[in-house]
Amino acid sequence: MNPGSSIRISCDRPLDSAFADRIEAALADPAIRTLLIEFHCRAETETGEVDQILADDRLIGRLRTLIRQMEQSPKAVAALVFESIGGLQLEVALACHVRFAGVGTICLDFPWLKYGLMPILGGTQRLPRLCGIEWAARLLLEAEKNESPGRSGGGVAGSEGSQPA
């Protein structure tokens, strides 16, 4: 692989327009063939996401469009998950073509479920396809944090269409 053919993009929580700008630029750049999105989580950011969702923030609509472009792109888009993620980050990771999880236990959750807000970027469709209806139902309907071994990710770590371990 050419050194210039891939780009590593950091996805910090809470998501911001700078992240969306980096994804948009990478998708538009013909020299880039692979996007590696590395996820980092900061504690206590769920209320910021709730505020973004309830205020119908422009970023949410923009992320919805970018996620669809990522899915349809001929470029490989990989999620690198080394720690627990949730909310909008989890939705972005679910939209990647492949997900790689670090060693150890990783918690996945949608923290705003306890406020009655469902995933808004397609997570309700992607999660059951990747890890099965039972695992997804526990996460989506019972609003419980799901811990999964980093190697299997409850089926979330792997490629699209792969079966959960």
N, C-alpha and C positions, 0 to 999 in steps of 0.2 A: 504494500500500500504506500502511496506517495505521502510524504509528511504533510503536504498541503491538502490532502484529500479528506481529512477528517477534522472535526472541530469539537472541542469539549466545552459544554455550556453548563454553568452552575445554576441550579434551580434552588434558590433560597426561599424560605417561607418567612413572611408572606410573599406571594408572587407579586411582581410589579411590572410596569410597562417596559422596563429595561430588559427583563427576561423575554417578553414578547418580541421586542425589537431584535434581540440576538437570534431567536428562533426564525423570525421572518427573514432576516438577512442571510442566515445559513441556508434556508430553503431556496432563496433566490440566487445564491451564488453557484454558478455552474462548476466551479473548481472543487466544491465540497461534495463528497459522495456519502459521507457518514457523519451523523450527528450523535454525539455521546452526551447525554444529559445526566449530570451528576446531582443527586438530590441531597440537600442539607436542611435540617429542621431546627428551628428555634422554638423554644418552649413559649407557651402563652401567646400564640398568634391566632388562635381560633376565633376570638372575638373580632379581630380585624377582618377575617374572611367572612364572618357573618354580616358585618357591616357592609362589606363590598357586595355581597349577594342581595341583601335587603335594599340597598341604595341603587340597585341595578347599574352598578359601576360599568363604565365603557370597557374596562379591561376584561370583564367576564365575557361579553360578546366577542371581543377580539380573540380571547383564548379559545372560545368555541370554534371560531373560524380557523385559527392556527392548528388546533388539534386535528380538525378534519383534513387540512392540507398535509400535516405530518403523516396521517394514516394513508393518504392517497399518493404520497410522494414516492418516486422510484428510489430515493435516497434511503439508506438504512438509518433508522432512528432507534437508538438503544438507551434504555434507562439503567443507570448505575445506582443501586440502592444499597447503602452501607449502614443505614440507621432507620429507625421507625419513621414512617411518613403517614400523612393523612390529609384529608380535605382536598384542596385543589391540586396539591402535589401528587396525591394518589391518582387523581383523575388524569393528570398529564402522563404519569408513569403507565397507566393502563392503556393509553393511546399509542404508546411506543410499539414498534414492531417486535422488539425483544426486550426482556428485563433481566438484569443480572443482579442477584442479591449477595450481600456480603455474608461472611460466616457469622453464625450466632442467631439469636432470636430477633426478629423484626416485627414490630406491631404495626398493623394497618388499621386505619379507622377513618370514619367521616364524622368529625367531632360535632358538626352542626346538626346531626340527626336528633340529638337530644332537644333541639329547638324546633323540631318538626320540619326541617329543611332537608330535602333529598339531594343527592348529587345532581349537579346542573350541567356538567360537561359531558354527559354520556356514560358516566360510571355505572348506572343501573343496567345498562345494556352490556358493557364490556366485562364487568366483574363476573357475572354468571357464565359467560362464554369461556373465560379463562380458567376459573377455578371450580366450577360446578355450582349448581343451584343451592345445595345445602349450605356450603360454606358462605356463599354470597348472601343468602337469606339471614344467616346469623349476624353478619355484619350490617346489612341494610335494614332489617326489620327489628332486630333486638338492640341495635345501636351499641353493641359490645365491641371492644377492641379485640381484634383477632391477632393472636400471636402465631407466627409460623416460623419454622426453621428457615434460616437464610437460604439453604440449598434448594428447598422446594417452593417456598413462598406460598404454600397452599395452592399452588398452581399459578400464582401470579408471576413468579419468577420463571421465565422460560419464553418460548416464542408463541406467537398467536397460533391458536389451534392445538397447542400441546395439551396433553392430559395432565391433571394434577397428580402429584406423587402420592 
